[in-house]
């Protein structure tokens, strides 16, 4: 039986598994994300995870919602992100995973308002069922970011990439983030997808539709909450390895609801 806040919404899936699709990432304030390939919008039930939050965890479902106050007063201030938020984010992931070391390596601010995108020079949301990394691109990201003399030792042990997603502009209502229970994801539905951006060419994952996918979101997320989820885990011994996710349009949002403004912060967790 549907629970309060559950939503029927269309998510954009790939229709073919040929690996030929390409994702063109937008740049701050300019254009929109563009995915080239064959896709279909499929209506799915996205359950409100609020009343079952205790059943989610990084190692079981691949995601969880946490209360998390930040001392940052302006997330558009890159100095505050560097001097305040990176320490907060690293400590949060370390406390949740038990990692021996964390490294914050990326912040992406997104909004569904074209006016805000242009004025703040930030990016749009991604309405595509995807995961940020393949096994290959996750390892390459470590090589891209960290000193070469450290990389081989770090990659010889377990590591993960964890995202922290939060609102930076009030309650999220118009374009929430849907996230898929990792236990319902089959590797056979995942397809490598080239990702092109201004500074590099990488690789992400798209997915074909699977009726077994169990989708969740957290209704009306506030700035003192964080959705923490894995986009990669090198361990193949049981923990959830990745989480499909997608922005979606909440057609039940009030017509005067403010635009979504969010930040996603990516963190390496080394064990």
QUIKAFEN-V958600 format. One record per backbone hydrogen bond with DSSP energy under -0.5 kcal/mol. CO is the residue of the C=O (numbers start at 1). NH is the residue of the N-H. If there is no record, write none. Layout:
BEGIN
co->CO nh->NH
co->CO nh->NH
END
This chain:
BEGIN
co->3 nh->6
co->7 nh->9
co->7 nh->46
co->9 nh->44
co->11 nh->13
co->11 nh->42
co->12 nh->129
co->13 nh->40
co->14 nh->209
co->21 nh->194
co->22 nh->24
co->22 nh->36
co->23 nh->25
co->23 nh->196
co->24 nh->34
co->27 nh->30
co->30 nh->27
co->34 nh->24
co->34 nh->36
co->35 nh->37
co->36 nh->22
co->37 nh->39
co->38 nh->15
co->38 nh->16
co->40 nh->13
co->40 nh->42
co->42 nh->11
co->44 nh->9
co->44 nh->46
co->45 nh->47
co->45 nh->215
co->46 nh->7
co->47 nh->49
co->47 nh->217
co->48 nh->51
co->49 nh->52
co->50 nh->53
co->52 nh->55
co->53 nh->56
co->57 nh->61
co->57 nh->62
co->57 nh->63
co->59 nh->240
co->61 nh->182
co->62 nh->230
co->64 nh->228
co->66 nh->226
co->74 nh->77
co->76 nh->78
co->77 nh->80
co->77 nh->81
co->78 nh->82
co->79 nh->83
co->80 nh->84
co->80 nh->85
co->81 nh->86
co->84 nh->88
co->85 nh->89
co->86 nh->90
co->87 nh->91
co->88 nh->92
co->89 nh->93
co->90 nh->94
co->91 nh->95
co->92 nh->96
co->93 nh->97
co->94 nh->98
co->101 nh->270
co->103 nh->268
co->106 nh->266
co->108 nh->264
co->109 nh->123
co->110 nh->262
co->112 nh->114
co->113 nh->117
co->114 nh->118
co->115 nh->119
co->116 nh->120
co->117 nh->121
co->117 nh->122
co->122 nh->29
co->123 nh->111
co->125 nh->127
co->126 nh->128
co->126 nh->247
co->128 nh->130
co->129 nh->207
co->130 nh->245
co->131 nh->205
co->134 nh->138
co->135 nh->139
co->136 nh->140
co->137 nh->141
co->138 nh->142
co->139 nh->143
co->140 nh->144
co->141 nh->145
co->142 nh->146
co->147 nh->150
co->147 nh->151
co->148 nh->152
co->150 nh->154
co->151 nh->155
co->152 nh->156
co->154 nh->157
co->158 nh->271
co->159 nh->234
co->160 nh->269
co->161 nh->231
co->161 nh->232
co->162 nh->267
co->163 nh->165
co->163 nh->229
co->164 nh->265
co->165 nh->227
co->166 nh->263
co->170 nh->169
co->171 nh->173
co->172 nh->220
co->172 nh->221
co->174 nh->250
co->176 nh->178
co->176 nh->248
co->178 nh->246
co->179 nh->216
co->181 nh->184
co->182 nh->185
co->186 nh->189
co->187 nh->190
co->189 nh->208
co->191 nh->206
co->193 nh->204
co->194 nh->23
co->194 nh->196
co->195 nh->202
co->196 nh->25
co->200 nh->197
co->202 nh->195
co->203 nh->134
co->204 nh->193
co->205 nh->131
co->206 nh->191
co->207 nh->14
co->210 nh->213
co->213 nh->215
co->214 nh->181
co->215 nh->47
co->216 nh->179
co->217 nh->49
co->217 nh->219
co->218 nh->221
co->221 nh->172
co->222 nh->225
co->224 nh->68
co->226 nh->66
co->226 nh->228
co->227 nh->165
co->227 nh->229
co->228 nh->64
co->229 nh->163
co->230 nh->243
co->231 nh->133
co->232 nh->161
co->244 nh->180
co->245 nh->130
co->246 nh->178
co->248 nh->250
co->249 nh->251
co->250 nh->253
co->254 nh->257
co->258 nh->174
co->260 nh->112
co->261 nh->168
co->261 nh->169
co->262 nh->110
co->263 nh->166
co->264 nh->108
co->265 nh->164
co->266 nh->105
co->266 nh->106
co->267 nh->162
co->268 nh->103
co->269 nh->160
co->270 nh->100
co->270 nh->101
END
